[in-house]
Amino acid sequence: MIKSEMPQVIDIRNIPDTGKVFDLKATPEQLKAIANRLKLVDLKSLTAHVEVKGQTRIKVRGTFEARVTYQCVVTLEPFEESIINSFNTVFEKSSRQETELDLDMEAEDIEPLESDYLDIGEYIIQQLSLSLDLFPKKNKGLVFSYEEGKEEDDTYHPFDKLKILKN
């Protein structure tokens, strides 16, 4: 099992038939560790509402909300953004037998579960990482462009030092 920055390990054998609800909120220390892991400037908050049902086929569904600070890929300025997302996954205890690959696109995703324990805190962190913007921009309309051969004024340009090396 992966060592999580926000551990919330549950024993699936103790989940009642009606299911169990978990409300998670990351501590300041956990927020800092998660931000470091996900290479964020900062993580202001992370909360989740999770419902878990079943014992051999474990259905995990819920929502999470995070307040992240990105670094703009164009201006390099930090900026905050809220992320709200929902998830619905089925975990199934693996039987150690090889099974045929099912390529049914309509089938629900099933994740393997190797033991009787499920770390829903780690699962929330993974869901957050999947929701992050890979190329965050402070202003969604910003575009990085460089036109080669264009007449330039006498102001400093980031590639001026490279021109010296070329000569």
C-alpha positions in Angstrom: 0.0 0.0 0.0 1.3 3.5 -0.9 2.1 5.8 2.0 -0.5 8.6 1.7 -0.2 12.2 2.7 -3.8 12.1 3.9 -4.3 8.5 5.1 -7.9 7.4 5.7 -7.7 3.6 5.6 -10.9 1.7 6.1 -11.5 -2.0 6.6 -14.0 -3.0 4.0 -15.1 -6.0 6.1 -16.7 -3.5 8.6 -18.8 -1.7 6.0 -22.5 -2.3 6.7 -24.9 -3.3 3.9 -26.4 0.2 3.9 -22.9 1.7 3.3 -20.9 4.2 5.2 -20.2 7.9 4.7 -16.9 9.6 5.3 -16.2 13.3 5.4 -12.6 14.1 5.0 -10.7 17.4 5.5 -7.0 17.7 5.0 -4.9 19.3 7.8 -2.5 22.1 7.1 0.4 19.7 7.2 -1.3 17.3 4.8 -2.2 20.2 2.5 1.5 21.1 2.3 2.6 17.6 1.7 0.0 17.0 -1.0 0.9 20.3 -2.7 4.5 19.2 -2.8 3.6 15.8 -4.2 1.4 17.3 -6.9 3.9 20.1 -7.7 1.5 22.9 -6.8 2.5 26.3 -5.6 0.0 25.8 -2.7 -3.1 23.8 -1.7 -5.4 26.0 0.4 -8.0 23.3 1.1 -9.1 19.8 0.3 -12.4 18.3 1.5 -14.3 15.3 0.4 -17.6 13.5 1.0 -17.3 9.8 0.2 -19.9 7.0 0.3 -18.6 3.4 0.4 -20.8 0.3 -0.1 -20.2 -3.4 -0.4 -17.5 -5.9 0.7 -16.4 -7.8 -2.3 -17.5 -5.3 -4.9 -16.9 -2.0 -3.2 -18.6 1.1 -4.7 -16.9 4.4 -3.9 -18.7 7.5 -4.9 -18.7 11.1 -3.8 -17.4 14.6 -4.4 -14.3 16.6 -3.5 -13.5 20.3 -3.4 -10.0 21.8 -3.5 -8.6 25.3 -3.6 -5.2 25.1 -5.5 -2.6 27.7 -6.3 -1.1 27.1 -9.8 1.9 28.7 -11.5 0.8 30.2 -14.9 2.7 28.5 -17.7 2.8 31.8 -19.7 3.5 34.5 -17.1 4.9 32.3 -14.3 2.6 34.2 -11.9 0.8 32.2 -9.1 -3.0 32.2 -9.2 -5.7 30.4 -7.3 -8.5 28.2 -8.7 -11.3 26.0 -7.2 -11.7 22.5 -8.3 -15.0 20.6 -7.6 -15.3 17.1 -9.0 -17.3 13.9 -8.4 -16.2 10.3 -8.8 -17.8 6.9 -9.0 -15.5 3.8 -8.9 -15.9 0.2 -8.2 -13.1 -1.7 -6.4 -13.2 -5.5 -6.6 -11.1 -7.9 -4.6 -8.8 -9.6 -7.0 -8.8 -13.4 -7.2 -5.1 -13.7 -8.4 -6.3 -15.6 -11.4 -5.7 -14.1 -14.8 -8.9 -13.0 -16.5 -9.7 -12.1 -20.1 -9.3 -8.5 -21.1 -12.8 -6.9 -21.5 -12.9 -4.2 -24.1 -16.5 -3.2 -23.5 -16.5 0.6 -23.6 -19.9 0.8 -21.8 -18.8 -1.3 -18.8 -18.0 0.5 -15.6 -14.4 0.9 -14.5 -13.3 -1.7 -12.0 -10.2 -1.2 -10.0 -8.4 -4.2 -8.3 -8.3 -4.3 -4.5 -5.5 -6.5 -3.1 -6.5 -6.6 0.5 -9.4 -5.9 2.9 -8.2 -2.3 3.3 -8.9 0.7 1.1 -7.2 4.1 1.6 -9.9 6.6 0.6 -7.6 9.5 1.5 -5.1 8.3 -1.1 -7.9 7.8 -3.6 -9.1 11.4 -3.2 -5.5 12.6 -3.8 -5.4 10.6 -7.0 -8.7 12.0 -8.1 -7.4 15.5 -7.4 -4.3 14.8 -9.5 -6.5 13.7 -12.4 -8.5 16.9 -12.2 -5.5 19.3 -12.2 -4.9 21.5 -15.3 -1.8 20.3 -17.0 -1.1 23.8 -18.5 -2.6 26.3 -16.1 -3.1 29.9 -17.3 -3.9 32.8 -15.1 -5.9 34.3 -17.9 -7.4 31.6 -20.1 -7.0 33.8 -23.2 -3.2 34.1 -22.7 -1.2 32.7 -25.6 2.6 32.3 -25.8 3.8 33.3 -29.2 7.2 34.1 -30.7 7.4 35.2 -34.3 10.8 34.5 -35.9 12.1 37.2 -38.2 9.9 39.9 -36.9 11.5 43.3 -36.4 12.2 43.8 -32.8 12.8 46.9 -30.7 15.8 47.5 -28.5 14.2 46.0 -25.4 15.6 43.0 -23.7 14.5 39.6 -25.0 15.0 36.2 -23.2 17.0 34.7 -26.1 19.5 37.6 -26.5 22.2 35.7 -24.7 21.8 32.8 -27.0 22.5 35.0 -30.0 25.9 35.8 -28.6 26.7 32.1 -28.5 25.6 31.6 -32.1 28.2 34.2 -33.4 
